[in-house]
Structures are given as structure tokens and as C-alpha cells.
Amino acid sequence: MRRAEIVLSGDEANLVERVLAPESGRELPRTKASVVREGDKTLLKIEAEDTIALRAALNSFVRWGALASDIGEEVKSNER
């Protein structure tokens, strides 16, 4: 079993947590993911049967998180 953990902190950690939590409940082939809040940090934990599945899941979650962060920044700048 392959494992990866991404630690998020700062202003976007809450936003990214809210966006990624529902995605972590979805079934991805050969992969299990969870989003956990620990204090002021958000942890994204991914386990996969093989390196290919781990890489694919990491790419997906990182892109979803980056998209959520970008959208959050755009909304903030439009509110000003």
C-alpha cells in the first residue's frame, strides 16, 4: 500500500477542507482518501494500492484544492 499526506495551513485551509471533504468520500479506483482537521491544519491523507493510483489521486486532489483556493481568492477580490 502506498501512502501520501498533504498538510495545509493558513487562510485557505478551511476552504480547501470544505471543498475536498466530499470528494474524499467518493470512490476512486484502487484509492482511499480522507480529509481531517487537526487544530489549525487540514490533512489530506491518501492510500492507494499502487504508485499509479496514488499519483492520479494526488493530481486530482491537488488540482481541486488549487481550484478552490483560486476561486476563493477571486471571490475575495470581487467583494472589495
Jmol script that loads the backbone (N, CA, C; Angstrom):
load data "model"
ATOM      1  N   MET A   1       0.849  -1.187   0.000  1.00  0.00           N
ATOM      2  CA  MET A   1       0.000   0.000   0.000  1.00  0.00           C
ATOM      3  C   MET A   1       0.887   1.240   0.000  1.00  0.00           C
ATOM      4  N   ARG A   2       0.594   2.161  -0.880  1.00  0.00           N
ATOM      5  CA  ARG A   2       1.316   3.430  -0.963  1.00  0.00           C
ATOM      6  C   ARG A   2       0.533   4.500  -0.213  1.00  0.00           C
ATOM      7  N   ARG A   3       1.241   5.447   0.419  1.00  0.00           N
ATOM      8  CA  ARG A   3       0.578   6.495   1.205  1.00  0.00           C
ATOM      9  C   ARG A   3       1.189   7.851   0.915  1.00  0.00           C
ATOM     10  N   ALA A   4       0.341   8.878   1.008  1.00  0.00           N
ATOM     11  CA  ALA A   4       0.804  10.267   0.906  1.00  0.00           C
ATOM     12  C   ALA A   4      -0.036  11.105   1.855  1.00  0.00           C
ATOM     13  N   GLU A   5       0.576  12.144   2.390  1.00  0.00           N
ATOM     14  CA  GLU A   5      -0.137  13.061   3.277  1.00  0.00           C
ATOM     15  C   GLU A   5       0.258  14.490   2.914  1.00  0.00           C
ATOM     16  N   ILE A   6      -0.751  15.331   2.740  1.00  0.00           N
ATOM     17  CA  ILE A   6      -0.522  16.741   2.451  1.00  0.00           C
ATOM     18  C   ILE A   6      -1.064  17.541   3.626  1.00  0.00           C
ATOM     19  N   VAL A   7      -0.256  18.454   4.142  1.00  0.00           N
ATOM     20  CA  VAL A   7      -0.651  19.295   5.265  1.00  0.00           C
ATOM     21  C   VAL A   7      -0.914  20.705   4.734  1.00  0.00           C
ATOM     22  N   LEU A   8      -2.107  21.220   5.008  1.00  0.00           N
ATOM     23  CA  LEU A   8      -2.489  22.563   4.595  1.00  0.00           C
ATOM     24  C   LEU A   8      -2.673  23.427   5.827  1.00  0.00           C
ATOM     25  N   SER A   9      -2.197  24.658   5.753  1.00  0.00           N
ATOM     26  CA  SER A   9      -2.413  25.601   6.846  1.00  0.00           C
ATOM     27  C   SER A   9      -2.622  26.975   6.244  1.00  0.00           C
ATOM     28  N   GLY A  10      -3.015  27.907   7.078  1.00  0.00           N
ATOM     29  CA  GLY A  10      -3.225  29.262   6.589  1.00  0.00           C
ATOM     30  C   GLY A  10      -4.684  29.536   6.283  1.00  0.00           C
ATOM     31  N   ASP A  11      -4.905  30.672   5.643  1.00  0.00           N
ATOM     32  CA  ASP A  11      -6.261  31.141   5.392  1.00  0.00           C
ATOM     33  C   ASP A  11      -7.087  30.184   4.539  1.00  0.00           C
ATOM     34  N   GLU A  12      -6.466  29.540   3.567  1.00  0.00           N
ATOM     35  CA  GLU A  12      -7.228  28.693   2.662  1.00  0.00           C
ATOM     36  C   GLU A  12      -7.487  27.284   3.198  1.00  0.00           C
ATOM     37  N   ALA A  13      -6.879  26.909   4.301  1.00  0.00           N
ATOM     38  CA  ALA A  13      -7.022  25.541   4.801  1.00  0.00           C
ATOM     39  C   ALA A  13      -8.483  25.179   5.056  1.00  0.00           C
ATOM     40  N   ASN A  14      -9.262  26.091   5.644  1.00  0.00           N
ATOM     41  CA  ASN A  14     -10.675  25.802   5.906  1.00  0.00           C
ATOM     42  C   ASN A  14     -11.454  25.639   4.616  1.00  0.00           C
ATOM     43  N   LEU A  15     -11.220  26.536   3.667  1.00  0.00           N
ATOM     44  CA  LEU A  15     -11.923  26.472   2.387  1.00  0.00           C
ATOM     45  C   LEU A  15     -11.603  25.173   1.661  1.00  0.00           C
ATOM     46  N   VAL A  16     -10.342  24.860   1.567  1.00  0.00           N
ATOM     47  CA  VAL A  16      -9.935  23.646   0.870  1.00  0.00           C
ATOM     48  C   VAL A  16     -10.491  22.413   1.576  1.00  0.00           C
ATOM     49  N   GLU A  17     -10.515  22.440   2.888  1.00  0.00           N
ATOM     50  CA  GLU A  17     -11.088  21.316   3.649  1.00  0.00           C
ATOM     51  C   GLU A  17     -12.549  21.113   3.278  1.00  0.00           C
ATOM     52  N   ARG A  18     -13.320  22.191   3.239  1.00  0.00           N
ATOM     53  CA  ARG A  18     -14.756  22.073   2.921  1.00  0.00           C
ATOM     54  C   ARG A  18     -14.975  21.562   1.502  1.00  0.00           C
ATOM     55  N   VAL A  19     -14.096  21.939   0.591  1.00  0.00           N
ATOM     56  CA  VAL A  19     -14.246  21.500  -0.800  1.00  0.00           C
ATOM     57  C   VAL A  19     -13.800  20.048  -0.980  1.00  0.00           C
ATOM     58  N   LEU A  20     -12.711  19.667  -0.349  1.00  0.00           N
ATOM     59  CA  LEU A  20     -12.165  18.332  -0.560  1.00  0.00           C
ATOM     60  C   LEU A  20     -12.851  17.240   0.252  1.00  0.00           C
ATOM     61  N   ALA A  21     -13.464  17.596   1.366  1.00  0.00           N
ATOM     62  CA  ALA A  21     -14.088  16.578   2.222  1.00  0.00           C
ATOM     63  C   ALA A  21     -15.115  15.728   1.469  1.00  0.00           C
ATOM     64  N   PRO A  22     -16.045  16.334   0.712  1.00  0.00           N
ATOM     65  CA  PRO A  22     -16.990  15.493  -0.033  1.00  0.00           C
ATOM     66  C   PRO A  22     -16.297  14.626  -1.092  1.00  0.00           C
ATOM     67  N   GLU A  23     -15.256  15.152  -1.704  1.00  0.00           N
ATOM     68  CA  GLU A  23     -14.529  14.381  -2.721  1.00  0.00           C
ATOM     69  C   GLU A  23     -13.825  13.185  -2.109  1.00  0.00           C
ATOM     70  N   SER A  24     -13.393  13.309  -0.862  1.00  0.00           N
ATOM     71  CA  SER A  24     -12.687  12.197  -0.223  1.00  0.00           C
ATOM     72  C   SER A  24     -13.618  11.023   0.031  1.00  0.00           C
ATOM     73  N   GLY A  25     -14.934  11.273   0.064  1.00  0.00           N
ATOM     74  CA  GLY A  25     -15.894  10.199   0.257  1.00  0.00           C
ATOM     75  C   GLY A  25     -16.236   9.450  -1.017  1.00  0.00           C
ATOM     76  N   ARG A  26     -15.857  10.023  -2.147  1.00  0.00           N
ATOM     77  CA  ARG A  26     -16.124   9.367  -3.430  1.00  0.00           C
ATOM     78  C   ARG A  26     -15.183   8.196  -3.631  1.00  0.00           C
ATOM     79  N   GLU A  27     -15.638   7.241  -4.386  1.00  0.00           N
ATOM     80  CA  GLU A  27     -14.775   6.111  -4.693  1.00  0.00           C
ATOM     81  C   GLU A  27     -13.886   6.444  -5.876  1.00  0.00           C
ATOM     82  N   LEU A  28     -12.605   6.313  -5.671  1.00  0.00           N
ATOM     83  CA  LEU A  28     -11.627   6.417  -6.745  1.00  0.00           C
ATOM     84  C   LEU A  28     -11.014   5.035  -6.903  1.00  0.00           C
ATOM     85  N   PRO A  29     -10.742   4.625  -8.124  1.00  0.00           N
ATOM     86  CA  PRO A  29     -10.186   3.278  -8.322  1.00  0.00           C
ATOM     87  C   PRO A  29      -8.913   3.046  -7.518  1.00  0.00           C
ATOM     88  N   ARG A  30      -8.904   1.961  -6.754  1.00  0.00           N
ATOM     89  CA  ARG A  30      -7.726   1.495  -6.002  1.00  0.00           C
ATOM     90  C   ARG A  30      -7.215   2.502  -4.986  1.00  0.00           C
ATOM     91  N   THR A  31      -8.082   3.442  -4.563  1.00  0.00           N
ATOM     92  CA  THR A  31      -7.628   4.545  -3.715  1.00  0.00           C
ATOM     93  C   THR A  31      -8.618   4.831  -2.596  1.00  0.00           C
ATOM     94  N   LYS A  32      -8.079   5.241  -1.440  1.00  0.00           N
ATOM     95  CA  LYS A  32      -8.896   5.700  -0.317  1.00  0.00           C
ATOM     96  C   LYS A  32      -8.318   7.038   0.145  1.00  0.00           C
ATOM     97  N   ALA A  33      -9.191   8.034   0.312  1.00  0.00           N
ATOM     98  CA  ALA A  33      -8.728   9.360   0.728  1.00  0.00           C
ATOM     99  C   ALA A  33      -9.553   9.854   1.909  1.00  0.00           C
ATOM    100  N   SER A  34      -8.919  10.682   2.734  1.00  0.00           N
ATOM    101  CA  SER A  34      -9.639  11.312   3.843  1.00  0.00           C
ATOM    102  C   SER A  34      -9.095  12.721   4.054  1.00  0.00           C
ATOM    103  N   VAL A  35      -9.980  13.593   4.529  1.00  0.00           N
ATOM    104  CA  VAL A  35      -9.608  14.960   4.871  1.00  0.00           C
ATOM    105  C   VAL A  35      -9.918  15.137   6.341  1.00  0.00           C
ATOM    106  N   VAL A  36      -8.893  15.491   7.123  1.00  0.00           N
ATOM    107  CA  VAL A  36      -9.026  15.557   8.578  1.00  0.00           C
ATOM    108  C   VAL A  36      -8.536  16.922   9.055  1.00  0.00           C
ATOM    109  N   ARG A  37      -9.286  17.506   9.982  1.00  0.00           N
ATOM    110  CA  ARG A  37      -8.888  18.774  10.598  1.00  0.00           C
ATOM    111  C   ARG A  37      -8.138  18.467  11.888  1.00  0.00           C
ATOM    112  N   GLU A  38      -6.945  19.014  12.028  1.00  0.00           N
ATOM    113  CA  GLU A  38      -6.161  18.874  13.261  1.00  0.00           C
ATOM    114  C   GLU A  38      -5.700  20.261  13.675  1.00  0.00           C
ATOM    115  N   GLY A  39      -6.417  20.863  14.615  1.00  0.00           N
ATOM    116  CA  GLY A  39      -6.081  22.210  15.066  1.00  0.00           C
ATOM    117  C   GLY A  39      -6.268  23.209  13.951  1.00  0.00           C
ATOM    118  N   ASP A  40      -5.217  23.940  13.619  1.00  0.00           N
ATOM    119  CA  ASP A  40      -5.306  24.944  12.555  1.00  0.00           C
ATOM    120  C   ASP A  40      -4.829  24.395  11.214  1.00  0.00           C
ATOM    121  N   LYS A  41      -4.656  23.082  11.117  1.00  0.00           N
ATOM    122  CA  LYS A  41      -4.182  22.460   9.888  1.00  0.00           C
ATOM    123  C   LYS A  41      -5.224  21.499   9.327  1.00  0.00           C
ATOM    124  N   THR A  42      -5.203  21.338   8.037  1.00  0.00           N
ATOM    125  CA  THR A  42      -6.033  20.354   7.348  1.00  0.00           C
ATOM    126  C   THR A  42      -5.102  19.312   6.752  1.00  0.00           C
ATOM    127  N   LEU A  43      -5.384  18.043   7.010  1.00  0.00           N
ATOM    128  CA  LEU A  43      -4.565  16.953   6.493  1.00  0.00           C
ATOM    129  C   LEU A  43      -5.339  16.192   5.428  1.00  0.00           C
ATOM    130  N   LEU A  44      -4.737  16.039   4.283  1.00  0.00           N
ATOM    131  CA  LEU A  44      -5.276  15.201   3.222  1.00  0.00           C
ATOM    132  C   LEU A  44      -4.443  13.929   3.214  1.00  0.00           C
ATOM    133  N   LYS A  45      -5.104  12.808   3.483  1.00  0.00           N
ATOM    134  CA  LYS A  45      -4.414  11.524   3.537  1.00  0.00           C
ATOM    135  C   LYS A  45      -4.928  10.643   2.408  1.00  0.00           C
ATOM    136  N   ILE A  46      -4.006  10.093   1.645  1.00  0.00           N
ATOM    137  CA  ILE A  46      -4.370   9.241   0.525  1.00  0.00           C
ATOM    138  C   ILE A  46      -3.613   7.926   0.638  1.00  0.00           C
ATOM    139  N   GLU A  47      -4.348   6.824   0.478  1.00  0.00           N
ATOM    140  CA  GLU A  47      -3.750   5.493   0.413  1.00  0.00           C
ATOM    141  C   GLU A  47      -4.164   4.878  -0.913  1.00  0.00           C
ATOM    142  N   ALA A  48      -3.237   4.224  -1.573  1.00  0.00           N
ATOM    143  CA  ALA A  48      -3.535   3.610  -2.862  1.00  0.00           C
ATOM    144  C   ALA A  48      -2.854   2.260  -2.971  1.00  0.00           C
ATOM    145  N   GLU A  49      -3.421   1.423  -3.812  1.00  0.00           N
ATOM    146  CA  GLU A  49      -2.864   0.090  -3.994  1.00  0.00           C
ATOM    147  C   GLU A  49      -1.526   0.107  -4.715  1.00  0.00           C
ATOM    148  N   ASP A  50      -1.322   1.112  -5.566  1.00  0.00           N
ATOM    149  CA  ASP A  50      -0.086   1.168  -6.334  1.00  0.00           C
ATOM    150  C   ASP A  50       0.301   2.624  -6.599  1.00  0.00           C
ATOM    151  N   THR A  51       1.495   2.806  -7.108  1.00  0.00           N
ATOM    152  CA  THR A  51       2.023   4.151  -7.344  1.00  0.00           C
ATOM    153  C   THR A  51       1.213   4.911  -8.378  1.00  0.00           C
ATOM    154  N   ILE A  52       0.745   4.241  -9.404  1.00  0.00           N
ATOM    155  CA  ILE A  52      -0.039   4.908 -10.454  1.00  0.00           C
ATOM    156  C   ILE A  52      -1.336   5.469  -9.885  1.00  0.00           C
ATOM    157  N   ALA A  53      -2.033   4.694  -9.073  1.00  0.00           N
ATOM    158  CA  ALA A  53      -3.284   5.168  -8.461  1.00  0.00           C
ATOM    159  C   ALA A  53      -3.015   6.309  -7.481  1.00  0.00           C
ATOM    160  N   LEU A  54      -1.911   6.229  -6.746  1.00  0.00           N
ATOM    161  CA  LEU A  54      -1.553   7.292  -5.803  1.00  0.00           C
ATOM    162  C   LEU A  54      -1.270   8.595  -6.547  1.00  0.00           C
ATOM    163  N   ARG A  55      -0.496   8.516  -7.611  1.00  0.00           N
ATOM    164  CA  ARG A  55      -0.185   9.699  -8.408  1.00  0.00           C
ATOM    165  C   ARG A  55      -1.452  10.324  -8.995  1.00  0.00           C
ATOM    166  N   ALA A  56      -2.336   9.506  -9.511  1.00  0.00           N
ATOM    167  CA  ALA A  56      -3.579  10.021 -10.092  1.00  0.00           C
ATOM    168  C   ALA A  56      -4.445  10.709  -9.034  1.00  0.00           C
ATOM    169  N   ALA A  57      -4.554  10.091  -7.860  1.00  0.00           N
ATOM    170  CA  ALA A  57      -5.357  10.685  -6.785  1.00  0.00           C
ATOM    171  C   ALA A  57      -4.727  11.988  -6.297  1.00  0.00           C
ATOM    172  N   LEU A  58      -3.417  12.006  -6.126  1.00  0.00           N
ATOM    173  CA  LEU A  58      -2.731  13.229  -5.707  1.00  0.00           C
ATOM    174  C   LEU A  58      -2.952  14.351  -6.711  1.00  0.00           C
ATOM    175  N   ASN A  59      -2.798  14.048  -7.992  1.00  0.00           N
ATOM    176  CA  ASN A  59      -3.033  15.062  -9.023  1.00  0.00           C
ATOM    177  C   ASN A  59      -4.442  15.624  -8.930  1.00  0.00           C
ATOM    178  N   SER A  60      -5.431  14.742  -8.765  1.00  0.00           N
ATOM    179  CA  SER A  60      -6.819  15.195  -8.688  1.00  0.00           C
ATOM    180  C   SER A  60      -7.045  16.083  -7.468  1.00  0.00           C
ATOM    181  N   PHE A  61      -6.629  15.631  -6.304  1.00  0.00           N
ATOM    182  CA  PHE A  61      -6.880  16.389  -5.082  1.00  0.00           C
ATOM    183  C   PHE A  61      -6.119  17.712  -5.062  1.00  0.00           C
ATOM    184  N   VAL A  62      -4.893  17.717  -5.545  1.00  0.00           N
ATOM    185  CA  VAL A  62      -4.129  18.966  -5.576  1.00  0.00           C
ATOM    186  C   VAL A  62      -4.790  19.956  -6.530  1.00  0.00           C
ATOM    187  N   ARG A  63      -5.251  19.499  -7.671  1.00  0.00           N
ATOM    188  CA  ARG A  63      -5.920  20.398  -8.622  1.00  0.00           C
ATOM    189  C   ARG A  63      -7.238  20.921  -8.060  1.00  0.00           C
ATOM    190  N   TRP A  64      -8.017  20.056  -7.422  1.00  0.00           N
ATOM    191  CA  TRP A  64      -9.282  20.510  -6.815  1.00  0.00           C
ATOM    192  C   TRP A  64      -9.011  21.528  -5.723  1.00  0.00           C
ATOM    193  N   GLY A  65      -8.000  21.278  -4.900  1.00  0.00           N
ATOM    194  CA  GLY A  65      -7.653  22.217  -3.837  1.00  0.00           C
ATOM    195  C   GLY A  65      -7.174  23.547  -4.389  1.00  0.00           C
ATOM    196  N   ALA A  66      -6.333  23.500  -5.422  1.00  0.00           N
ATOM    197  CA  ALA A  66      -5.843  24.736  -6.045  1.00  0.00           C
ATOM    198  C   ALA A  66      -6.990  25.513  -6.683  1.00  0.00           C
ATOM    199  N   LEU A  67      -7.906  24.817  -7.318  1.00  0.00           N
ATOM    200  CA  LEU A  67      -9.058  25.473  -7.924  1.00  0.00           C
ATOM    201  C   LEU A  67      -9.912  26.150  -6.858  1.00  0.00           C
ATOM    202  N   ALA A  68     -10.166  25.468  -5.750  1.00  0.00           N
ATOM    203  CA  ALA A  68     -10.946  26.056  -4.658  1.00  0.00           C
ATOM    204  C   ALA A  68     -10.260  27.300  -4.105  1.00  0.00           C
ATOM    205  N   SER A  69      -8.963  27.225  -3.936  1.00  0.00           N
ATOM    206  CA  SER A  69      -8.203  28.369  -3.431  1.00  0.00           C
ATOM    207  C   SER A  69      -8.270  29.542  -4.405  1.00  0.00           C
ATOM    208  N   ASP A  70      -8.095  29.262  -5.690  1.00  0.00           N
ATOM    209  CA  ASP A  70      -8.166  30.313  -6.709  1.00  0.00           C
ATOM    210  C   ASP A  70      -9.546  30.969  -6.745  1.00  0.00           C
ATOM    211  N   ILE A  71     -10.588  30.167  -6.657  1.00  0.00           N
ATOM    212  CA  ILE A  71     -11.943  30.712  -6.662  1.00  0.00           C
ATOM    213  C   ILE A  71     -12.173  31.554  -5.414  1.00  0.00           C
ATOM    214  N   GLY A  72     -11.696  31.088  -4.262  1.00  0.00           N
ATOM    215  CA  GLY A  72     -11.822  31.851  -3.026  1.00  0.00           C
ATOM    216  C   GLY A  72     -11.134  33.206  -3.124  1.00  0.00           C
ATOM    217  N   GLU A  73      -9.955  33.230  -3.717  1.00  0.00           N
ATOM    218  CA  GLU A  73      -9.236  34.491  -3.900  1.00  0.00           C
ATOM    219  C   GLU A  73      -9.986  35.426  -4.843  1.00  0.00           C
ATOM    220  N   GLU A  74     -10.553  34.876  -5.902  1.00  0.00           N
ATOM    221  CA  GLU A  74     -11.316  35.693  -6.858  1.00  0.00           C
ATOM    222  C   GLU A  74     -12.555  36.281  -6.197  1.00  0.00           C
ATOM    223  N   VAL A  75     -13.239  35.492  -5.389  1.00  0.00           N
ATOM    224  CA  VAL A  75     -14.422  35.989  -4.692  1.00  0.00           C
ATOM    225  C   VAL A  75     -14.024  37.111  -3.733  1.00  0.00           C
ATOM    226  N   LYS A  76     -12.937  36.922  -2.992  1.00  0.00           N
ATOM    227  CA  LYS A  76     -12.472  37.965  -2.061  1.00  0.00           C
ATOM    228  C   LYS A  76     -12.145  39.255  -2.800  1.00  0.00           C
ATOM    229  N   SER A  77     -11.472  39.157  -3.929  1.00  0.00           N
ATOM    230  CA  SER A  77     -11.083  40.370  -4.650  1.00  0.00           C
ATOM    231  C   SER A  77     -12.299  41.066  -5.256  1.00  0.00           C
ATOM    232  N   ASN A  78     -13.338  40.336  -5.604  1.00  0.00           N
ATOM    233  CA  ASN A  78     -14.552  40.957  -6.145  1.00  0.00           C
ATOM    234  C   ASN A  78     -15.417  41.577  -5.063  1.00  0.00           C
ATOM    235  N   GLU A  79     -15.231  41.152  -3.818  1.00  0.00           N
ATOM    236  CA  GLU A  79     -16.004  41.722  -2.707  1.00  0.00           C
ATOM    237  C   GLU A  79     -15.459  43.076  -2.284  1.00  0.00           C
ATOM    238  N   ARG A  80     -14.242  43.392  -2.658  1.00  0.00           N
ATOM    239  CA  ARG A  80     -13.606  44.640  -2.249  1.00  0.00           C
ATOM    240  C   ARG A  80     -14.127  45.806  -3.023  1.00  0.00           C
TER     241      ARG A  80
END
end "model"
wireframe off; spacefill off
backbone 0.3
color backbone group
